[in-house]
Amino acid sequence: MIKKYTYHILIFGFFCFYGRSQKTAFNDNYDAAYVKAHDLAFNGNYISASEMLVEAIDKKPNNVKARNLLASTYSWTGQYEKARSEFNKITSIERNSEDVWISAIKNELYAKNDAIALGLANKALFYLKSNMEIERLKELALNHIENMKYPEKAWFNQDGGTITKVASKNKPNEIPGPSKKEEEKDSAANPTNLTEPETKGEPQLNNSISLNNSFIIYDQRYDPMIYSSISYKRQTLAGSIIPRINYSNRFGKHGIQYDLDFYPKFSRRLYAYINYGYSNASIYPDHKIGGDLYINLPGAYEFSAGGRYIKFDTKNISVITNSLGHYRGNYYFSLRSYITPRPDNMTRISGNILVRKYLKDAKNYFGTNFGMGYSPEMRQFFSGDELLAETLLYVESQRLNLEYQFTGKSNSNIYRTNMGVLRQELVFNAGHYFWGVSVGLTYEVMF
């Protein structure tokens, strides 16, 4: 009987030792495969490294160390979306790894997705509470966002009192690519402490030509109105310069306006917007001058103050405007007001609220813009080509506009679509309103 028990114990011990040996062998093989993949990645052989890591992750899907290295190899080779997918898998189960959060944020900065990088940094700090490197990356993303966005611009068009919104232009976002490979620190003790291998930066596209066409259809009184423009944007050391030619067909008349925008930058936190327009067409003002001074404030806020001066043959319009903008994660919020003094001291006010959600970068977004209030309308009366009178009226209106901007899959050219609805008071019948629907398309070629 004792021999029988002894025999069973020996058999049980053999299988326990065999299983433990198998597990140890598996772990040893796994660790050896990881170290090999690590060496391959840091010697520039990313394809072989990623293949080994994919195989290793298939065997151990929850291994953070291997998946983090795999995501990093994707990021270093410019496969930013694949890297994002792997980083997201890690952060969904492991929220306290500083290395993973830092690598994930850097991946978005390399991809020039500054809004996403800022959102990831905020999320990382929520879980980690504090981290100097993540704070630095957050500040870097925030600076890029502040420097790449131009202010929103709006002009009073004489199309029944509506304020036609012109979409902002995006500054080229000069974000450096991954840094040169640094010396590894304590690599033997901590092989997950990875640094970025050397990669080449992407070329910057500083110039563009933009074509825009839109039209508005009304349910009564007015015929359809057409708006078109062609512009050229040139980046200079002083700032962006944008000459533009506008064409309109309104009130049964054709007209052309020559426009020039300039965005001088004085410092990292201070820049401006200056505009001048000229036309000899009756449906445009003779001259229009405007400008805003912008200051970037702490906490991802920006404030602007400025004015507009519009000169017709016999009447002039002066407008005071200011705005408050805020970047939060992937979103941008802006509130802008227009204050129009009247000779009878009855000041009129209108305003716009803009909300945008940025997608993979600053050139891709969804947006909505809502405006309401009293705005000036210049009514001109002609006998043939002779101007008989100009009357300045103030009408109430509400406007809602939706916009979607995206870039091409195989190039960086920009497409922008917008659709809006307008409800406006009739000029000669106070308290009664008409409706209008607008549709527009813009194509911008970068080079």
Secondary structure by P-SEA (a helix, b strand, c coil): caaaaaaaaaaaaaaaaaaaaaaaaaaaaaaaaaaaaaaaaaacaaaaaaaaaaaaaaaccccaaaaaaaaaaaaaacaaaaaaaaaaaaaacccccaaaaaaaaaaaaaacaaaaaaaaaaaaaaaacccaaaaaaaaaaaaaaaaacccbbbbbccccbbbbbbbbbbcccccccccccccccccccccccccccbbbbbbbbccbbbbbbbcccccccccbbbbbbcbbbbbccccbbbbbbbbbbcccccbbbbbbbbbbbccccccbbbbbbbbcccccccbbbcbbbbbbbcccbbbbbbbbbbbcccbbbbbbbbbbbbbcccbbbbbbbbbbbccccbbbbbbbbbbbbbccccccccbbbbbbcbbbbbbbbbccccccbbbbbbbbbbbbbbbbbbbbccccbbbbbbbbbbbbccccccccbbbbbbbbbbbbbcc
